[in-house]
């Protein structure tokens, strides 16, 4: 068998083209589109168009990191807090406002720095012995978060602890720092932990997170912002359940209702469940408590049912039941429900009154 020079040349060009196109597809990170950072209520598309997709991806990570910390502060529960915002004029401002929206906060557009929960944010550059670092800050009313971040190659990493002021409730906060490790790195490491501003903490819990090249995930496989916020809300309620266990011997059952969710995965309450909760809350008094029993799982732990319990507690908060008066019961061990069972799922809501 013989080949003509023309055929060989054609084959070579084709192979070279395929190799080059393959290299082009792997040439660098794609980043995120401006729509992912543009607030729904009020946004500034021009400021997002001025930066690259990679820079937008960095801002989304930073905003997610800050807001996922904010939602774990008891005073900043998204279901009960409405934030006041101005129209953002910077790319970071857009990223922050969009992250707050996606976390579930109610938003109110104002003309000035009006309101108890007015949102402000900042970005400042510093030249240090470690190189150029950027400090990003987020404040809601009197609560303020700030942290330094540094760019290395095509990735952004924290370069300091998260500093928090305006609240004493930081002991149980866990930072969403795994999202930075998913970028991968060349034997990179960064510090992880939260501290109070200006107050030495002998019980400070800080750790170092090592990042290597094999930690890098494809962009479509990385943890989504929605999942980060869901995990942050779960951590808050899990911690809240552990530290606030009422002594039920001091109370008697007043009323009880059972809410039925459509299946084992949904968090949508539906009109019938909402009406049942409203009827129960009508007789609620200041010294009463509401107990939510949602977790009935064979292994004593079920994240899907915890999410339903969180959804019910947020509904109670929206109807005026104080945060300190609603409790999620610890997970109860049972054996009749298989993990794959996707039938309608009950959540028991019990109204207790002091004896």
For each residue, the residues with C-beta under 8 A, 3 or more apart:
1:
2:
3: 7 8
4: 7 8
5: 8 9
6: 9 10
7: 3 4 10 11
8: 3 4 5 11 12
9: 5 6 12 13
10: 6 7 13 14
11: 7 8 14 15
12: 8 9 15 16
13: 9 10 16 17
14: 10 11 17 18
15: 11 12 18 19
16: 12 13 19 20
17: 13 14 20 21
18: 14 15 21 22
19: 15 16 22 23
20: 16 17 23 24
21: 17 18 24 25
22: 18 19 25 26
23: 19 20 26 27
24: 20 21 27
25: 21 22
26: 22 23
27: 23 24
28: 54 154
29: 53 54 57 154 219
30: 53 54 219
31: 52 53 54 55 56 57
32: 36 37 53 56 57 60
33: 36 53 56
34: 37 38 45 48 49 56
35: 38
36: 32 33 56 60 98
37: 32 34 48 56 59 60 63 91 94 95 98
38: 34 35 43 45 48 94 98
39: 42 43 88 94 97 98 101
40: 43 98 101
41: 85 97 101 107 109
42: 39 85 86 87 88 97 109
43: 38 39 40 48 87 88 94 97 98
44: 47 48 87 88 89 90 93 94
45: 34 38 48 49
46: 49 50
47: 44 50 51 88 89 90 91 93 94
48: 34 37 38 43 44 45 51 56 91 94
49: 34 45 46
50: 46 47 91
51: 47 48 55 56 59 91
52: 31 55 56
53: 29 30 31 32 33 56 57
54: 28 29 30 31 57 58 154
55: 31 51 52 58 59 91
56: 31 32 33 34 36 37 48 51 52 53 59 60 91 95
57: 29 31 32 53 54 60 61
58: 54 55 61 62 149 151 156
59: 37 51 55 56 62 63 91 92 95
60: 32 36 37 56 57 63 64 95 99 225
61: 57 58 64 65 156 179 180
62: 58 59 65 66 92 95 136 149 156
63: 37 59 60 66 67 92 95 96 98 99
64: 60 61 67 68 99 176 179 225 228 229
65: 61 62 68 69 147 158 162 175 176 177 179 180
66: 62 63 69 70 96 99 136 138 145 147
67: 63 64 70 71 96 99 100 103 138 229
68: 64 65 71 72 103 175 176 228 229 231 232
69: 65 66 72 73 145 162 164 173 175 176 194 232
70: 66 67 73 76 103 138 140 143 145
71: 67 68 76 77 78 103 104 229 232 233 236
72: 68 69 172 173 174 232 233 235 236 239
73: 69 70 76 143 164 167 169 170 173
74: 77 167 169 236 240 323
75: 81 143 167 169
76: 70 71 73 81 140 143
77: 71 74 80 81 236 314 317 323
78: 71 81 103 104 105 106 233 314
79: 104 314 315 317 318
80: 77 314 317 318 323
81: 75 76 77 78 105 106 117
82: 105 106 107 108 117
83: 100 105 106 107 108 115 117 118 119 140
84: 108 109 110 114 115 116 117 118 119
85: 41 42 88 97 100 107 108 109 110 118 119
86: 42 109 110 111 112 113
87: 42 43 44 109
88: 39 42 43 44 47 85 93 94 96 97
89: 44 47 93
90: 44 47 93 94 123
91: 37 47 48 50 51 55 56 59 94 95
92: 59 62 63 95 96 121 123 136
93: 44 47 88 89 90 96 97 121
94: 37 38 39 43 44 47 48 88 90 91 97 98
95: 37 56 59 60 62 63 91 92 98 99
96: 63 66 67 88 92 93 99 100 119 121 138
97: 39 41 42 43 85 88 93 94 100 101 107 119
98: 36 37 38 39 40 43 63 94 95 101 102
99: 60 63 64 66 67 95 96 102 103 225
100: 67 83 85 96 97 103 105 107 119
101: 39 40 41 97 98 105 107
102: 98 99 225 226 229
103: 67 68 70 71 78 99 100 229 232
104: 71 78 79 229
105: 78 81 82 83 100 101
106: 78 81 82 83
107: 41 82 83 85 97 100 101
108: 82 83 84 85 115
109: 41 42 84 85 86 87
110: 84 85 86 113 114 115 118
111: 86 114
112: 86
113: 86 110 118 120
114: 84 110 111 118
115: 83 84 108 110 118
116: 84 141
117: 81 82 83 84 140 141
118: 83 84 85 110 113 114 115 140 141
119: 83 84 85 96 97 100 138 139 140
120: 113 138 139
121: 92 93 96 136 137 138 139
122: 135 136 137 146
123: 90 92 134 135 136 137
124: 134 135 137
125: 132 133 134 135
126: 132 133 134 135 148
127: 131 132
128: 131 132 133
129:
130: 133 150 159
131: 127 128 150
132: 125 126 127 128 150 151
133: 125 126 128 130 148 149 150 159 160
134: 123 124 125 126 148 149 150 151
135: 122 123 124 125 126 146 147 148 149
136: 62 66 92 121 122 123 146 147 148 149
137: 121 122 123 124 144 145 146
138: 66 67 70 96 119 120 121 144 145 146
139: 119 120 121 143 144 145
140: 70 76 83 117 118 119 143
141: 116 117 118 166
142: 166
143: 70 73 75 76 139 140 164 165 166 167
144: 137 138 139 164 165 166 197
145: 66 69 70 137 138 139 162 163 164
146: 122 135 136 137 138 162 163 197
147: 65 66 135 136 158 160 161 162 163
148: 126 133 134 135 136 158 159 160
149: 58 62 133 134 135 136 156 157 158 159
150: 130 131 132 133 134 156 157 158 159
151: 58 132 134 155 156
152: 155 156 157 185 188
153: 185 186
154: 28 29 54 183
155: 151 152 180 183 184 185 188
156: 58 61 62 149 150 151 152 180 183
157: 149 150 152 180 183 185 188 190 211
158: 65 147 148 149 150 162 177 180 190 191 192
159: 130 133 148 149 150 190 191
160: 133 147 148 163 191
161: 147 191 192 193 194 195 206
162: 65 69 145 146 147 158 173 175 193 194 195
163: 145 146 147 160 194 195 196 197
164: 69 73 143 144 145 167 170 173 194 195 196 197
165: 143 144 196 197 198
166: 141 142 143 144
167: 73 74 75 143 164 170
168: 196
169: 73 74 75 172 173
170: 73 164 167 173 194 195 196
171: 203
172: 72 169 235 236 239 243
173: 69 72 73 162 164 169 170 194
174: 72 232 235
175: 65 68 69 162 192 193 194
176: 64 65 68 69 179 228 231 232
177: 65 158 180 181 190 192 209
178: 181 182 223
179: 61 64 65 176 182 222 223 228
180: 61 65 155 156 157 158 177 183 190 209 211
181: 177 178 184 185 209 211 215
182: 178 179 215 216 217 222 223
183: 154 155 156 157 180 211 215 216
184: 155 181 211 212 213 214 215 216 217
185: 152 153 155 157 181 188 211 212 213 215 216
186: 153 212 213
187: 210 211 212
188: 152 155 157 185 210 211 212
189: 208 209 210 211
190: 157 158 159 177 180 208 209 211
191: 158 159 160 161 206 207 208 209
192: 158 161 175 177 206 207 208 209
193: 161 162 175 204 205 206 207
194: 69 161 162 163 164 170 173 175
195: 161 162 163 164 170 199 201 204 206
196: 163 164 165 168 170 199 201
197: 144 146 163 164 165
198: 165
199: 195 196
200:
201: 195 196 204
202:
203: 171
204: 193 195 201
205: 193
206: 161 191 192 193 195
207: 191 192 193
208: 189 190 191 192
209: 177 180 181 189 190 191 192
210: 187 188 189
211: 157 180 181 183 184 185 187 188 189 190 215
212: 184 185 186 187 188 215
213: 184 185 186 216
214: 184
215: 181 182 183 184 185 211 212
216: 182 183 184 185 213
217: 182 184 221 222
218: 221 222
219: 29 30 222
220:
221: 217 218
222: 179 182 217 218 219
223: 178 179 182 227 228
224: 227 228
225: 60 64 99 102 228 229
226: 102 229 230
227: 223 224 230 231
228: 64 68 176 179 223 224 225 231 232
229: 64 67 68 71 102 103 104 225 226 232 233
230: 226 227 233 234 307
231: 68 176 227 228 234 235
232: 68 69 71 72 103 174 176 228 229 235 236
233: 71 72 78 229 230 236 237 310
234: 230 231 237 238 303 306 307 310
235: 72 172 174 231 232 238 239
236: 71 72 74 77 172 232 233 239 240
237: 233 234 240 241 306 309 310 313 328
238: 234 235 241 242 306
239: 72 172 235 236 242 243
240: 74 236 237 243 244 328
241: 237 238 244 245 327 328 329 330
242: 238 239 245
243: 172 239 240
244: 240 241 324 327
245: 241 242 327 330
246: 250 251 289 291 327 352
247: 250 251
248: 251 291 352
249:
250: 246 247 354 355
251: 246 247 248 289 352 353 354 355
252: 352 353 354 355
253: 256 350 351 352
254: 283 288 351 352 353
255: 280 283 350 351
256: 253 348 349 350 351
257: 276 277 279 280 348 349
258: 346 347 348 349
259: 269 273 276 277 312 346 347 348 349
260: 272 273 344 345 346 347
261: 264 266 267 268 269 273 308 344 345 346 347
262: 266 268 270 344 345
263: 266 342 343 344 345
264: 261 304 305 341 342 343 345
265: 304 342
266: 261 262 263
267: 261 307 308 311
268: 261 262
269: 259 261 273 274 277 311 312 315
270: 262 273 274
271: 274 275
272: 260 275 276
273: 259 260 261 269 270 276 277
274: 269 270 271 277 278 315
275: 271 272 278 279
276: 257 259 272 273 279 280 349
277: 257 259 269 273 274 280 281 312 315 316 319 349
278: 274 275 281 282 319
279: 257 275 276 282
280: 255 257 276 277 283 284 290 349 351
281: 277 278 284 316 319 320 321
282: 278 279
283: 254 255 280 351
284: 280 281 288 290 320 321 325 351
285: 288 353
286:
287: 353 354
288: 254 284 285 325 351 352 353 354
289: 246 251 325 326 327 351 352
290: 280 284 316 321 325 326 327 349 350 351 352
291: 246 248 327 329 349 350 352
292: 309 312 313 326 327 328 329 347 348 349
293: 296 329 332 347 348 349 350
294: 305 306 308 309 312 328 329 347 348
295: 300 301 302 305 306 309 329 330 331 332
296: 293 302 305 331 332 334 337 346
297: 300 301 302 305 331 332 333 334 337 339
298: 333 334 335 337 338 339
299: 302 333
300: 295 297 331 332 333
301: 295 297 331
302: 295 296 297 299 305 306 331
303: 234 306 307
304: 264 265 307 308
305: 264 294 295 296 297 302 308 309 331 345 347
306: 234 237 238 294 295 302 303 309 310 328 331
307: 230 234 267 303 304 310 311
308: 261 267 294 304 305 311 312 345 347
309: 237 292 294 295 305 306 312 313 328 347
310: 233 234 237 306 307 313 314 328
311: 267 269 307 308 314 315
312: 259 269 277 292 294 308 309 315 316 347 349
313: 237 292 309 310 316 317 326 328
314: 77 78 79 80 310 311 317 318
315: 79 269 274 277 311 312 318 319
316: 277 281 290 312 313 319 321 326
317: 77 79 80 313 314 320 321 323 326
318: 79 80 314 315
319: 277 278 281 315 316
320: 281 284 317
321: 281 284 290 316 317 325 326
322: 325 326
323: 74 77 80 317 326
324: 244
325: 284 288 289 290 321 322
326: 289 290 292 313 316 317 321 322 323
327: 241 244 245 246 289 290 291 292
328: 237 240 241 292 294 306 309 310 313
329: 241 291 292 293 294 295 332
330: 241 245 295
331: 295 296 297 300 301 302 305 306
332: 293 295 296 297 300 329
333: 297 298 299 300
334: 296 297 298 337
335: 298
336:
337: 296 297 298 334 341
338: 298 341
339: 297 298
340:
341: 264 337 338
342: 263 264 265
343: 263 264
344: 260 261 262 263
345: 260 261 262 263 264 305 308
346: 258 259 260 261 296
347: 258 259 260 261 292 293 294 305 308 309 312
348: 256 257 258 259 292 293 294
349: 256 257 258 259 276 277 280 290 291 292 293 312
350: 253 255 256 290 291 293
351: 253 254 255 256 280 283 284 288 289 290
352: 246 248 251 252 253 254 288 289 290 291
353: 251 252 254 285 287 288
354: 250 251 252 287 288
355: 250 251 252
